[in-house]
Amino acid sequence: MLSVVSGAILVAAPGASFWYLLPRNGVVHPLVRNSDVGSMVTIGIMGAMSLGIALLFDGLFG
């Protein structure tokens, strides 16, 4: 049960942070303005999303 809940959180939080960091009105978010930081944020979001999906499926089907 814990893996299902933590997996769901790790799917929802990176999804919300992705939408938060998208450009608004043509203005890039200051956190991802630098290309080095922006690529690391992308890797972090995708890593957390992948871990969340794995935990979610492990809790549901494992």
C-alpha positions, 0 to 999 in steps of 0.5 A: 500500500505504501508503494502505491501511495508513494508511487502516485505522489511521485507521478503527480508531483513531477507532472505538476512541476513540469506544468509549473515550469512551462513558459508563460506568455513567451517568458521562460521560467527563471529556474530553467533559463540556463540550458545546463540547469534546464537539462538537469531539471528535465532529467530529475523530473523524468527520473522521479516520474519513472520511479513513481510509475515503477512503484505504482505498478509494483504496488498494484501488480507485485 
